Amino acid sequence: MTQTRPCEAADLARLSNAPLFAALDPQRRQTLARCAQVMRTRGPTLLFSHGDPADAFYGVLEGQVRLTTLTAEGAESVIALIEPGDTFAEAAIVGACRFPVAAQAEAGSLLVRVDGAGFLRLLRDDPGLLRGLLAGLIRRQTDLVHEIHFLKSTSPAQRLASYLLSLLESGAWPGHGRLPVAKHLIASRIGIEPESLSRALARLADQGILGPGPDLTVENPQALRAACAAGPRL
């Protein structure tokens, strides 16, 4: 179940760090807001499934969205965790016309949903929006290349250290207590099995980076950063 309301320019201003919205002046935000709505999820909500017609793209104002695909064995694999301030599914609107992944929002998420047909009309009339879209797609492609290289060249412990550091630096997690993302989702996101995640946690604890006990605590943030940048595998 979701609650919806009309989108306002102020909602889009909260996405101003996303490449597509970075260059939008107040007038363009107002124009784009006319083909968008804001939705609040009451519970975990499936936004779209793999293969569905790409009829909209989204921005996250609050909460989190999980993009997933299925492996050859039929298991769910997390492609990305979309955090507040970011957008997703723009490429499907102008490219494949169908969503290549599934998207599920966590309970209580606040999202902007931009109608695809309305957005395409705006793109035809406004080259500035088109440049923003291209900038976003190029950045995504660059990030994907870097991520593939990272996953192939690092150990599970280094991948975990990098992910924990990203949570720390974004302010999503204070470095102690419960993680904002379930551990099985973290394992899928960094490309390892849940058992490997447990071993990676133990490895970081042995290095003095994480504290002992059931509650996760970063004992040494400097060592955590060093682990991410280490040449030899942990």
C-alpha positions in Angstrom: 0.0 0.0 0.0 1.2 3.5 -0.8 0.0 7.1 -0.1 0.5 9.6 -3.0 0.4 13.3 -3.4 1.3 15.8 -6.2 5.0 16.4 -6.6 6.4 19.9 -5.9 9.5 21.7 -7.1 10.8 21.5 -3.5 10.7 17.7 -3.7 12.9 17.7 -6.8 15.3 20.1 -5.1 16.0 17.3 -2.6 17.4 15.3 -5.5 19.7 18.1 -6.7 22.9 16.0 -6.2 21.7 13.4 -8.7 23.2 14.2 -12.2 19.8 14.4 -13.9 18.6 17.1 -11.5 21.9 18.9 -10.8 21.4 21.6 -13.5 17.7 22.1 -13.0 16.7 25.7 -12.2 13.5 26.4 -10.3 11.4 26.8 -13.5 12.6 23.4 -14.9 11.9 21.8 -11.5 8.4 23.2 -11.6 7.8 21.9 -15.1 9.1 18.4 -14.3 7.1 18.3 -11.1 3.9 18.4 -13.2 4.5 14.9 -14.6 5.6 13.4 -11.2 4.0 12.4 -7.9 5.4 11.7 -4.4 4.6 8.3 -2.9 5.0 7.0 0.7 5.2 3.2 1.1 3.4 1.8 4.2 5.2 -1.6 3.9 7.8 -3.3 1.7 6.6 -2.3 -1.8 7.4 -3.9 -5.2 7.8 -0.9 -7.6 8.3 -3.0 -10.7 9.5 -6.5 -11.7 12.1 -7.6 -14.3 10.5 -7.3 -17.8 7.7 -4.9 -16.8 7.2 -2.0 -19.3 9.4 1.0 -18.3 6.7 3.6 -17.6 8.4 5.7 -15.0 11.7 6.4 -13.2 12.2 7.2 -9.5 14.1 9.3 -7.0 14.5 8.4 -3.3 13.8 11.1 -0.8 13.7 8.9 2.3 14.3 5.2 3.0 15.9 2.8 0.6 15.2 0.8 -2.6 16.7 -2.5 -3.5 17.4 -3.3 -7.1 17.6 -7.1 -7.7 18.0 -9.7 -10.4 17.9 -13.5 -10.5 20.9 -15.6 -10.8 21.1 -18.6 -13.2 20.2 -20.8 -10.1 17.1 -18.6 -9.4 18.5 -16.9 -6.3 17.9 -13.2 -5.8 21.0 -11.0 -6.3 21.2 -7.4 -5.1 22.4 -5.1 -7.9 22.2 -1.9 -6.0 20.9 -0.3 -2.9 19.5 3.2 -3.8 19.8 5.7 -0.9 18.1 9.1 -0.4 19.2 11.7 -2.9 19.7 9.3 -5.8 17.6 8.3 -8.8 17.1 5.1 -10.7 15.5 3.5 -13.9 16.1 6.6 -16.1 18.0 4.4 -18.7 15.1 2.0 -19.1 12.8 5.0 -20.0 14.9 6.0 -23.0 16.5 2.6 -23.9 15.2 -0.9 -23.5 11.6 0.3 -22.7 11.4 -2.6 -20.1 12.9 -2.7 -16.7 16.0 -5.0 -16.7 15.8 -5.5 -12.9 13.2 -5.5 -10.1 12.9 -2.7 -7.5 11.5 -3.0 -4.0 11.2 -0.1 -1.6 11.5 -0.7 2.1 8.6 0.3 4.4 8.2 4.0 5.0 10.2 5.1 2.0 9.4 8.4 0.4 9.8 8.4 -3.4 9.3 10.6 -6.4 7.8 8.8 -9.3 8.3 10.6 -12.7 5.9 9.5 -15.5 7.9 8.2 -18.4 5.8 9.5 -21.2 5.7 13.0 -19.7 9.4 13.0 -19.1 10.1 12.0 -22.7 8.0 14.9 -23.9 10.1 17.3 -21.8 13.3 15.8 -23.1 12.2 16.6 -26.7 11.5 20.2 -25.7 14.5 20.9 -23.3 18.1 20.0 -24.3 19.2 20.9 -20.8 17.3 17.9 -19.4 18.8 15.7 -22.1 22.3 16.7 -21.1 21.6 15.9 -17.5 20.3 12.5 -18.4 23.3 11.7 -20.5 25.6 12.9 -17.6 23.8 10.5 -15.3 24.1 7.6 -17.6 27.8 8.1 -18.2 28.4 8.3 -14.5 26.5 5.1 -13.9 28.5 3.3 -16.6 31.8 4.6 -15.1 30.7 3.5 -11.6 29.8 0.1 -12.9 33.2 -0.5 -14.6 34.9 0.5 -11.4 32.7 -1.7 -9.3 33.4 -4.8 -11.5 37.1 -4.2 -11.2 36.8 -3.8 -7.5 34.8 -7.0 -7.1 37.3 -8.9 -9.1 40.5 -7.6 -7.4 39.5 -7.6 -3.7 38.9 -10.1 -1.0 35.5 -10.5 0.8 37.0 -8.7 3.8 38.1 -5.7 1.7 34.7 -5.5 0.0 33.0 -5.6 3.4 35.4 -2.9 4.8 34.6 -0.7 1.8 30.9 -1.1 2.3 31.1 -0.3 6.0 33.2 2.7 5.2 30.6 4.0 2.8 27.9 3.7 5.5 30.1 5.6 7.9 31.0 8.4 5.5 27.4 8.8 4.2 26.1 9.1 7.8 23.8 6.1 7.3 25.4 4.3 10.2 27.3 5.7 13.2 29.9 2.9 13.3 28.3 0.9 16.1 25.1 -1.0 16.7 22.6 -2.4 14.2 23.4 -2.0 10.6 20.8 -0.1 8.4 20.9 -3.0 5.9 20.3 -6.7 6.7 23.5 -8.8 6.6 22.2 -11.1 3.9 21.5 -8.1 1.6 25.0 -6.8 2.3 26.5 -10.2 1.3 24.5 -10.2 -1.9 25.4 -6.5 -2.6 29.2 -7.2 -2.3 29.0 -10.4 -4.3 29.7 -13.0 -1.5 27.8 -15.8 0.2 26.4 -15.2 3.8 28.9 -17.7 5.2 31.7 -15.6 3.6 30.3 -12.5 5.2 30.6 -14.1 8.6 34.2 -15.0 7.8 34.9 -11.5 6.6 33.5 -10.0 9.8 35.7 -12.3 11.8 38.7 -11.3 9.7 38.1 -7.6 10.3 37.7 -8.4 14.0 41.0 -10.2 14.1 42.7 -7.2 12.5 41.4 -5.0 15.3 39.1 -3.0 13.0 35.8 -4.3 14.4 35.1 -4.9 18.0 34.1 -8.3 19.5 30.6 -9.2 20.4 27.2 -9.4 18.7 26.9 -5.6 18.3 29.0 -4.4 15.3 31.4 -1.7 16.3 34.2 0.0 14.2 37.0 0.2 16.8 39.5 1.7 14.4 38.2 3.9 11.5 41.7 4.7 10.3 42.4 1.0 10.0 39.1 0.5 8.2 40.1 3.1 5.6 43.5 1.4 5.3 41.9 -1.9 4.7 39.9 -0.5 1.8 43.0 0.9 0.2 45.3 -2.0 0.9 47.2 -3.5 -2.0 47.6 -7.1 -0.7 44.3 -8.9 0.0 43.3 -9.1 3.6 
